[in-house]
Structure formats: C-alpha cells, structure tokens
Amino acid sequence: MIFLDFKWPKVLNDCSFMRGKYFLCAMLLGAAAGAQTFTLEQSIAYALEHSPQHKIVYKDREVSKAQARQGYAAVLPQLSLSRSDTTAKTPQADLDPAMQALLGESKNETKTKSEDFTGQQLLFSFSGLATIGASWSSGKLADYVYADASEQFVLSVRQAFFDLQAANAMRSLAADLAALTGAYARNAELMFESGVISRKEMLDVRIQAYEAQKNLTNAEKAAAAARYNFNTTIGLPVSEAVQLITYNVEVAADILTKNFDAAALTEDAYRLRPSYLAAQEAVWLNQVDHFNAWGSSLPAVYYSYSKKKTSYEPESPMTPAGETETKTISVQWNFFAGGANWFKIHEKANSSDRQKEQLKLARSRLLMEIQNALDEVKAQAQNILTARAQDALAVEALAIAKIDFESGNGTALQLNDAIVKQQSAGNNLIRALYDYEYARAKLNYAAGQEIL
C-alpha cells in the first residue's frame, strides 16, 4: 500500500474564518444529526451486503456454477422407477363346460399391476472424462470472474466515496469564498462611500460576489449529484442523507524517488489477479472442449439394468405373475457422422489456439497496465505536493490582496484575481487527493493485491 499525507487547507477547516461559515457549519451539523455516517471501509462493507449491483454479480456466479455442475449429470447413474395399475374388461367367452372347469371361474375384468425399475451408468468414455474436467474448470472460472467483478465493484465504491468527499470539500470551499466575497462587497460599498475607491472598483467586487454565489450554487448541485451516485452505488435510497468520515492518507517520504519493481508486481499478478487467472482457466477449458470433441467420436461403455415385476388379478395359467431382471453391458461407437465430428474437432482446436494467444496478449497488457499504474501513482503524488504548494501561495496572495485593497493600495481587479486563484488552487488540491487515492487503488487492483 502506498500512502500520501494530505492536510486540508486552513480555509476548509476553520469555522471561524468568516461569518458565513458559521451558518454553513450549523447547516451541516444539523444535517449530520439525521444522516448515516460512513467511513470508506464501512461504505465498502455496506455496499457488498446491500448493493443490487453486487448482488447481481454474485447471482451471476451462482448461475454459472449451477450450469457447470450440470455437466456431472452425464457421468452419474440415470435411474427411473415407474408403477402402473391397469384394469381391462373383456366379454364373457362361451366355453365348453369341460374347458370352463379346467380354467376355473372366469371374469370379464382383469387388473394388472406393474413396477419397472431401470438404470444406466456410463462405465467409461473419453467424452465423460472431458465433461467432468469441463464442469470442474467452469466452476473455477465462475469464481475467478466473480472475484474480478467484485474487485471492480469495490473500485467503483471507492470512486463514489471520494467523488462525494471531493464534492463536499469543494462546496465548503465555495461557501467560504462566497461568504468572503460577500464581506468584501459590503466593505467595498463603505470604502466607496468614504471615497477610498472608485465606483467601478466597488462594482467589480460586487460582481465577484455574485460570481462566487453562482459557483456555490454549482458546487451544491455537484455535491448533491455525487451523493445520489454514492447512495445508488452502495445500495442506499437516493434521498438518504449521508455523512462521510474524511479519509486521510500519509505520503511515504520516498514516494517520488522509490523505484518500484514492475516485473515483480507483474509476477504477483500472474498468481493473484482474478482476471488473469480467469484467462488461464479459459485456456484449460478450451483444451478440455477440444478433447471432448475427440472423445465424442470414440467408443463408450455403458452398463444397463432393468427389473420388471408384474401381477394379475385374477391370476391364471395364461397370465401368471412374474419378475424379469435384465443386466446389459454395451459399447457405443459413433465412428462416422458425415464428417461432423472432424469439423467439430477442427473448430475446437482453433478455439483452443486462439485462447492461448489471448492469454499471451493478456500477459503483455498486464505488464503495461502495472507500469502505467505505477507512473500514475507517482504523477498524482507529485500533483498533490504541487497543489499543496500552490494552495499555500494562493492563501497568502489572497491575504495580501485583501490588505492592499482595504488600505487603498490594491485594486478590485487584483483582489478578484486572488479570489479566483484561491478557489482554483483549493479545488485542485481537493481533486488531487481523490486522483491519487484512486490511482493507488488501481495499482493494487492491477497487481492482484487487496484493494481495501
């Protein structure tokens, strides 16, 4: 895991920074009182349990595993049991009295009871072996596909969490600057009335106050959209109020100079990453399909058993009760099917070769993905360090511009420019944290390591 230290700029932390912030803090605290609170870890745990998106992924795995288990039916005994009761009515025959005495009293109704038990067991076939292998391999493939889809889902939860955290922080910054420019506008009117500044400069400050209010409105809308997305992602009602516990990370001192071993991470990914393991399993599954195509044209040995019990009422010498038992060992060989078997074998061979090439391509892309992820982590770490420096300078420049303007040594244009730069630098710093954290999670995902 790679960590980066991040501290919010003072303008985001100090509720006493300006009068407008008191009102915003009261609103946020009031909303938080009835809101569900989530850390990043709690968000992920909640999403894994409640999100319909993750439940769909899980059910997809269960469907695939159930389909895979159906293949075992081909090599398990096939048993059936049937029972029948039959009543037959026939006209009374006119028989010679001597014959009638011999046959006994005759009836015009005969009841027949029959029980049949049959079973068949595949003793050996190459196709049966392939079927067992395919079922086992398909079950493993379903597990790997689920594991990869689940990790991608965790990434989406992290993204939604940091999107909301960034949007809330940007809204807070916009509120700070809106309150600040509002105070500047009121001061500018007093300075204009005192003759310290011109009307144009007073109007410029008022225009900036309206611009800051518009930015606040847009930031509030963006924060609401981010909350809707977060709630939907983790499985909460869209309208549910949520409160995030700020996720802070620490930067390693050697983050920018450390040489990460991309080759070693790639070797780990070959052993651990579910998507690559799924690609390997797909190669094996295609090989089994190829073997199965051969096996379907080779002999198979079956054992069959049947037992039939019949009784009659009334019983007579012509229709005695009895029991029949049959045991059979048979060999079946479909050695010619108009060339269909040959073409199927050829098709499966090409599919197997194609899957092997796709695995080679996956290996190359995996190395490239890990290398790109490493570069992205370093780049985003550098962006945070740069953004922190820029934000500190913007805060200082705004303080200077405020003093100069209020003393009459600075212009409204300089003050407005400092406000715009402060907002831009603050937003860049907020966004840099999310971009870095997501890049780090993507690196862990690429290397097959735990994203949490």
C-alpha positions as CSV (number, residue, x, y, z in Angstrom):
1,M,0.0,0.0,0.0
2,I,1.2,3.5,-0.8
3,F,0.3,6.4,1.4
4,L,0.3,10.1,0.9
5,D,0.0,12.8,3.6
6,F,-2.8,15.3,2.9
7,K,-3.9,18.1,5.1
8,W,-6.9,20.3,4.2
9,P,-6.1,24.0,3.7
10,K,-7.0,26.2,6.6
11,V,-9.8,27.7,4.6
12,L,-11.6,24.4,4.8
13,N,-11.0,23.7,8.5
14,D,-11.6,27.0,10.4
15,C,-15.3,27.6,11.0
16,S,-14.4,31.0,12.5
17,F,-12.6,32.0,9.3
18,M,-15.6,34.1,8.3
19,R,-19.1,34.9,9.4
20,G,-20.8,33.0,6.6
21,K,-19.1,29.8,7.7
22,Y,-21.0,29.7,11.0
23,F,-24.2,29.3,9.1
24,L,-22.8,26.6,6.8
25,C,-21.4,24.7,9.8
26,A,-24.7,24.8,11.6
27,M,-26.5,23.5,8.5
28,L,-24.0,20.7,8.1
29,L,-24.2,19.7,11.7
30,G,-28.0,19.7,11.7
31,A,-28.0,17.6,8.6
32,A,-25.4,15.2,10.0
33,A,-27.6,14.6,13.1
34,G,-30.1,12.6,11.0
35,A,-27.6,11.3,8.4
36,Q,-26.0,7.9,8.3
37,T,-22.2,8.1,8.8
38,F,-19.7,6.2,6.7
39,T,-16.0,5.6,6.7
40,L,-14.5,4.3,3.5
41,E,-14.3,0.8,4.9
42,Q,-17.9,1.0,6.1
43,S,-19.1,2.2,2.7
44,I,-17.4,-0.9,1.1
45,A,-18.8,-3.3,3.6
46,Y,-22.3,-1.8,3.3
47,A,-22.2,-1.9,-0.5
48,L,-21.1,-5.6,-0.6
49,E,-24.1,-6.5,1.5
50,H,-26.8,-4.2,0.2
51,S,-26.0,-3.0,-3.3
52,P,-28.2,-4.6,-6.0
53,Q,-25.2,-4.2,-8.4
54,H,-23.1,-6.5,-6.3
55,K,-26.0,-8.9,-5.7
56,I,-26.3,-9.3,-9.5
57,V,-22.6,-10.1,-9.7
58,Y,-23.0,-12.7,-7.0
59,K,-26.1,-14.3,-8.6
60,D,-24.3,-14.4,-11.9
61,R,-21.6,-16.5,-10.3
62,E,-24.2,-18.8,-8.7
63,V,-25.9,-19.3,-12.1
64,S,-22.6,-20.1,-13.8
65,K,-21.7,-22.6,-11.1
66,A,-25.1,-24.3,-11.3
67,Q,-24.6,-24.6,-15.1
68,A,-21.2,-26.0,-14.5
69,R,-22.5,-28.6,-12.1
70,Q,-25.0,-29.9,-14.7
71,G,-22.1,-31.4,-16.6
72,Y,-21.6,-34.0,-13.8
73,A,-25.0,-35.5,-14.7
74,A,-23.5,-37.1,-17.8
75,V,-21.4,-39.5,-15.7
76,L,-23.7,-40.1,-12.8
77,P,-26.3,-43.0,-12.8
78,Q,-29.5,-42.4,-14.6
79,L,-32.3,-44.1,-12.7
80,S,-36.1,-44.3,-13.2
81,L,-38.9,-46.0,-11.5
82,S,-42.5,-46.4,-12.8
83,R,-45.6,-48.0,-11.5
84,S,-48.9,-48.7,-13.3
85,D,-52.3,-50.2,-12.4
86,T,-54.4,-51.3,-15.3
87,T,-58.0,-52.6,-15.4
88,A,-59.2,-54.4,-18.6
89,K,-62.7,-55.5,-19.3
90,T,-63.4,-58.3,-21.9
91,P,-66.7,-60.0,-22.9
92,Q,-67.5,-63.3,-21.3
93,A,-66.4,-66.1,-23.6
94,D,-68.7,-69.1,-24.3
95,L,-66.5,-72.1,-23.4
96,D,-67.1,-75.8,-23.3
97,P,-68.1,-76.8,-19.7
98,A,-65.1,-79.1,-19.5
99,M,-62.7,-76.3,-20.5
100,Q,-64.5,-73.9,-18.2
101,A,-63.9,-76.4,-15.3
102,L,-60.3,-76.6,-16.2
103,L,-59.7,-72.8,-16.3
104,G,-61.8,-72.1,-13.3
105,E,-64.3,-69.4,-12.9
106,S,-63.8,-66.7,-15.4
107,K,-64.3,-63.0,-15.0
108,N,-64.8,-60.3,-17.5
109,E,-62.4,-57.9,-15.6
110,T,-58.7,-58.2,-15.2
111,K,-56.4,-56.0,-13.0
112,T,-52.7,-55.7,-13.8
113,K,-50.1,-54.1,-11.6
114,S,-46.7,-53.4,-13.0
115,E,-43.5,-51.9,-11.5
116,D,-40.5,-51.0,-13.7
117,F,-37.1,-50.0,-12.4
118,T,-34.4,-49.1,-14.9
119,G,-30.9,-47.7,-14.6
120,Q,-27.9,-46.8,-16.8
121,Q,-24.4,-46.0,-15.8
122,L,-21.6,-44.8,-18.0
123,L,-18.6,-47.0,-17.2
124,F,-16.1,-45.3,-19.4
125,S,-15.8,-42.8,-22.2
126,F,-13.3,-40.1,-23.2
127,S,-16.2,-37.7,-23.5
128,G,-17.3,-38.4,-20.0
129,L,-13.8,-37.6,-18.7
130,A,-13.8,-34.3,-20.6
131,T,-17.3,-33.5,-19.2
132,I,-16.0,-33.9,-15.7
133,G,-13.0,-31.7,-16.4
134,A,-15.1,-29.0,-18.1
135,S,-17.6,-28.9,-15.2
136,W,-14.7,-28.5,-12.7
137,S,-13.0,-25.9,-14.8
138,S,-16.2,-23.9,-15.4
139,G,-16.8,-23.7,-11.7
140,K,-13.3,-22.3,-11.1
141,L,-13.8,-19.9,-14.0
142,A,-17.1,-18.6,-12.4
143,D,-15.2,-18.0,-9.1
144,Y,-12.5,-16.0,-10.8
145,V,-14.9,-14.0,-12.9
146,Y,-16.9,-13.2,-9.7
147,A,-13.7,-12.2,-7.8
148,D,-12.7,-9.8,-10.6
149,A,-16.1,-8.3,-10.9
150,S,-16.3,-7.9,-7.1
151,E,-13.0,-6.1,-7.0
152,Q,-14.1,-3.8,-9.8
153,F,-17.2,-3.1,-7.8
154,V,-15.1,-2.2,-4.8
155,L,-13.2,0.3,-7.0
156,S,-16.4,1.9,-8.1
157,V,-17.4,2.3,-4.4
158,R,-14.1,3.9,-3.6
159,Q,-14.6,6.2,-6.6
160,A,-18.1,7.2,-5.5
161,F,-16.9,7.8,-1.9
162,F,-14.0,10.1,-3.0
163,D,-16.2,11.8,-5.6
164,L,-18.6,12.7,-2.8
165,Q,-15.8,13.7,-0.4
166,A,-14.3,15.9,-3.0
167,A,-17.6,17.5,-3.9
168,N,-18.4,18.2,-0.3
169,A,-15.0,19.8,0.2
170,M,-15.4,21.9,-2.9
171,R,-18.8,23.0,-1.7
172,S,-17.3,24.0,1.6
173,L,-14.6,26.0,-0.1
174,A,-17.1,27.7,-2.4
175,A,-19.2,28.6,0.7
176,D,-16.1,30.1,2.3
177,L,-15.3,32.2,-0.7
178,A,-18.9,33.2,-1.2
179,A,-19.1,34.5,2.4
180,L,-15.6,36.1,2.0
181,T,-16.6,38.0,-1.2
182,G,-19.9,39.0,0.3
183,A,-18.0,40.6,3.2
184,Y,-15.6,42.3,0.7
185,A,-18.6,43.6,-1.3
186,R,-20.0,45.2,1.9
187,N,-16.7,46.7,2.8
188,A,-16.2,48.0,-0.7
189,E,-19.5,49.9,-0.5
190,L,-18.3,51.5,2.7
191,M,-15.0,52.3,1.1
192,F,-16.7,53.8,-1.9
193,E,-18.9,56.0,0.3
194,S,-15.8,57.1,2.1
195,G,-14.1,58.0,-1.2
196,V,-11.3,55.4,-0.8
197,I,-12.1,53.5,-4.0
198,S,-13.9,54.3,-7.2
199,R,-17.4,53.2,-8.1
200,K,-16.0,50.9,-10.8
201,E,-13.8,49.1,-8.3
202,M,-16.8,48.8,-5.9
203,L,-18.9,47.3,-8.8
204,D,-16.1,44.9,-9.7
205,V,-16.1,43.5,-6.1
206,R,-19.9,43.2,-6.1
207,I,-19.8,41.3,-9.5
208,Q,-17.2,38.9,-8.0
209,A,-19.6,38.3,-5.0
210,Y,-22.4,37.3,-7.4
211,E,-19.9,35.1,-9.3
212,A,-18.9,33.4,-6.0
213,Q,-22.6,32.8,-5.2
214,K,-23.1,31.2,-8.6
215,N,-20.0,29.0,-8.0
216,L,-21.5,28.0,-4.7
217,T,-24.8,27.0,-6.3
218,N,-23.0,24.9,-8.9
219,A,-20.9,23.3,-6.1
220,E,-24.0,22.4,-4.1
221,K,-25.6,20.9,-7.2
222,A,-22.4,18.8,-7.9
223,A,-22.4,17.7,-4.2
224,A,-26.0,16.6,-4.4
225,A,-25.3,14.6,-7.7
226,A,-22.2,13.0,-6.0
227,R,-24.4,12.0,-3.1
228,Y,-27.0,10.5,-5.4
229,N,-24.3,8.5,-7.1
230,F,-22.8,7.3,-3.8
231,N,-26.1,6.2,-2.4
232,T,-27.0,4.4,-5.6
233,T,-23.6,2.6,-5.7
234,I,-23.7,1.3,-2.1
235,G,-27.5,0.5,-2.1
236,L,-29.0,3.4,-0.1
237,P,-32.1,5.3,-1.2
238,V,-31.2,8.2,-3.3
239,S,-32.8,10.7,-0.9
240,E,-31.0,9.3,2.2
241,A,-28.7,11.8,3.9
242,V,-25.1,10.6,4.5
243,Q,-22.1,11.9,6.3
244,L,-18.6,10.8,5.3
245,I,-15.7,10.5,7.7
246,T,-12.8,12.2,5.9
247,Y,-10.3,9.6,4.7
248,N,-6.8,10.9,5.2
249,V,-3.6,9.2,3.9
250,E,0.1,9.8,4.5
251,V,2.8,10.2,2.0
252,A,5.9,8.0,2.1
253,A,9.0,10.1,2.1
254,D,10.5,8.2,-0.8
255,I,7.3,8.1,-2.9
256,L,8.8,10.1,-5.8
257,T,12.3,8.6,-5.7
258,K,11.4,4.9,-5.0
259,N,11.9,2.5,-7.9
260,F,9.1,0.1,-7.8
261,D,9.7,-3.3,-9.4
262,A,7.1,-3.6,-12.1
263,A,8.3,-7.1,-13.1
264,A,7.9,-8.4,-9.5
265,L,4.4,-6.9,-9.3
266,T,3.5,-8.5,-12.6
267,E,4.7,-11.9,-11.3
268,D,2.4,-11.4,-8.3
269,A,-0.4,-10.5,-10.6
270,Y,0.1,-13.8,-12.6
271,R,-0.5,-15.6,-9.3
272,L,-3.1,-13.4,-7.7
273,R,-5.2,-11.3,-10.1
274,P,-8.6,-13.0,-10.7
275,S,-8.9,-11.7,-14.3
276,Y,-5.6,-13.2,-15.3
277,L,-6.4,-16.5,-13.5
278,A,-9.8,-16.5,-15.4
279,A,-7.9,-16.1,-18.7
280,Q,-5.7,-19.1,-17.7
281,E,-8.7,-21.2,-16.8
282,A,-10.3,-20.3,-20.1
283,V,-7.3,-21.8,-21.9
284,W,-7.7,-25.0,-19.9
285,L,-11.5,-25.1,-20.6
286,N,-10.9,-24.7,-24.3
287,Q,-8.4,-27.6,-24.3
288,V,-11.0,-29.7,-22.5
289,D,-13.6,-28.8,-25.2
290,H,-11.0,-29.9,-27.8
291,F,-10.5,-33.2,-26.0
292,N,-14.3,-33.6,-25.7
293,A,-14.7,-33.2,-29.5
294,W,-12.3,-36.1,-29.9
295,G,-13.9,-38.2,-27.2
296,S,-17.4,-37.9,-28.7
297,S,-16.2,-40.0,-31.7
298,L,-14.5,-42.7,-29.6
299,P,-16.2,-45.8,-28.0
300,A,-18.1,-45.5,-24.8
301,V,-19.0,-48.4,-22.4
302,Y,-22.4,-48.4,-20.6
303,Y,-24.0,-50.7,-18.0
304,S,-27.8,-51.0,-18.1
305,Y,-30.1,-52.7,-15.6
306,S,-33.8,-53.2,-15.6
307,K,-36.2,-55.1,-13.3
308,K,-39.9,-55.5,-14.0
309,K,-42.5,-57.1,-11.7
310,T,-46.0,-57.9,-12.9
311,S,-49.0,-59.3,-11.1
312,Y,-52.6,-60.1,-12.3
313,E,-55.9,-60.3,-10.6
314,P,-57.3,-62.9,-11.1
315,E,-54.1,-64.8,-11.9
316,S,-54.4,-67.7,-14.4
317,P,-52.1,-70.1,-16.3
318,M,-52.3,-67.7,-19.2
319,T,-51.4,-64.6,-17.2
320,P,-49.1,-65.7,-14.4
321,A,-47.4,-63.1,-12.0
322,G,-43.7,-62.8,-12.6
323,E,-40.5,-60.8,-12.3
324,T,-37.9,-60.1,-15.0
325,E,-34.4,-58.8,-14.4
326,T,-32.0,-57.7,-17.2
327,K,-28.4,-56.7,-17.0
328,T,-26.5,-55.4,-20.0
329,I,-23.0,-54.1,-20.8
330,S,-22.9,-52.3,-24.2
331,V,-20.4,-50.5,-26.2
332,Q,-21.4,-47.5,-28.3
333,W,-19.1,-46.1,-31.1
334,N,-20.2,-43.2,-33.3
335,F,-17.3,-43.6,-35.6
336,F,-18.9,-41.7,-38.6
337,A,-21.4,-38.9,-38.6
338,G,-20.9,-37.5,-42.1
339,G,-17.7,-35.6,-41.2
340,A,-19.4,-33.5,-38.5
341,N,-17.1,-34.9,-35.8
342,W,-14.0,-34.0,-37.8
343,F,-15.1,-30.4,-38.4
344,K,-16.0,-30.0,-34.7
345,I,-12.6,-31.2,-33.7
346,H,-11.0,-28.7,-36.1
347,E,-13.2,-25.9,-34.7
348,K,-12.3,-26.7,-31.1
349,A,-8.6,-26.9,-32.0
350,N,-8.7,-23.4,-33.5
351,S,-10.6,-22.1,-30.5
352,S,-8.0,-23.5,-28.1
353,D,-5.2,-21.9,-30.1
354,R,-7.0,-18.6,-30.1
355,Q,-7.4,-18.7,-26.3
356,K,-3.7,-19.4,-25.9
357,E,-2.8,-16.3,-28.0
358,Q,-5.3,-14.2,-25.9
359,L,-3.5,-15.3,-22.8
360,K,-0.2,-14.2,-24.2
361,L,-1.8,-10.8,-25.0
362,A,-3.2,-10.6,-21.5
363,R,0.3,-11.1,-20.1
364,S,1.7,-8.3,-22.2
365,R,-1.2,-6.0,-21.3
366,L,-0.9,-6.8,-17.6
367,L,2.7,-5.7,-17.6
368,M,1.7,-2.5,-19.4
369,E,-1.2,-1.9,-17.0
370,I,1.0,-2.2,-14.0
371,Q,3.7,0.1,-15.4
372,N,1.1,2.7,-16.3
373,A,-0.4,2.4,-12.8
374,L,2.9,3.0,-11.2
375,D,3.6,6.0,-13.3
376,E,0.1,7.3,-12.5
377,V,0.6,6.9,-8.7
378,K,3.9,8.9,-8.9
379,A,2.4,11.5,-11.1
380,Q,-0.6,12.0,-8.8
381,A,1.6,12.1,-5.7
382,Q,3.6,14.9,-7.4
383,N,0.4,16.7,-8.2
384,I,-0.6,16.7,-4.6
385,L,2.7,18.1,-3.5
386,T,2.4,20.8,-6.2
387,A,-1.2,21.5,-5.4
388,R,-0.4,22.0,-1.7
389,A,2.3,24.5,-2.5
390,Q,0.1,26.3,-4.9
391,D,-2.8,26.4,-2.4
392,A,-0.5,27.8,0.3
393,L,0.7,30.5,-2.1
394,A,-2.9,31.4,-3.1
395,V,-3.9,31.7,0.5
396,E,-1.0,34.1,1.2
397,A,-1.7,36.1,-2.0
398,L,-5.3,36.5,-1.1
399,A,-4.4,37.8,2.4
400,I,-2.1,40.3,0.8
401,A,-4.6,41.4,-1.8
402,K,-7.2,41.9,0.9
403,I,-4.9,44.1,3.0
404,D,-3.8,46.1,-0.1
405,F,-7.4,46.6,-1.3
406,E,-8.7,47.7,2.1
407,S,-5.7,50.1,2.5
408,G,-6.3,51.6,-0.9
409,N,-3.0,50.3,-2.3
410,G,-4.6,47.5,-4.3
411,T,-7.3,47.4,-7.0
412,A,-10.5,45.4,-7.1
413,L,-9.2,43.5,-10.1
414,Q,-6.2,42.3,-8.1
415,L,-8.5,41.2,-5.2
416,N,-10.8,39.4,-7.6
417,D,-7.9,37.7,-9.3
418,A,-6.6,36.5,-5.9
419,I,-10.1,35.1,-5.0
420,V,-10.3,33.2,-8.3
421,K,-6.8,31.7,-7.9
422,Q,-7.6,30.7,-4.3
423,Q,-10.7,28.8,-5.4
424,S,-8.9,27.1,-8.3
425,A,-5.9,26.1,-6.1
426,G,-8.2,24.8,-3.4
427,N,-10.2,22.7,-5.9
428,N,-7.0,21.4,-7.4
429,L,-5.8,20.3,-4.0
430,I,-9.1,18.6,-3.2
431,R,-9.2,16.8,-6.6
432,A,-5.5,15.8,-6.3
433,L,-6.3,13.7,-3.2
434,Y,-9.0,11.7,-5.0
435,D,-7.0,11.2,-8.1
436,Y,-4.0,9.9,-6.2
437,E,-6.1,7.6,-4.0
438,Y,-7.9,6.1,-6.9
439,A,-4.6,5.7,-8.8
440,R,-3.2,3.8,-5.8
441,A,-6.3,1.5,-5.6
442,K,-6.0,0.9,-9.4
443,L,-2.3,-0.2,-8.9
444,N,-3.3,-2.6,-6.2
445,Y,-6.1,-4.0,-8.4
446,A,-3.7,-4.3,-11.4
447,A,-1.2,-6.2,-9.2
448,G,-3.8,-8.5,-7.8
449,Q,-3.4,-7.1,-4.3
450,E,-6.2,-6.4,-1.8
451,I,-7.9,-3.1,-2.7
452,L,-9.2,-2.5,0.8
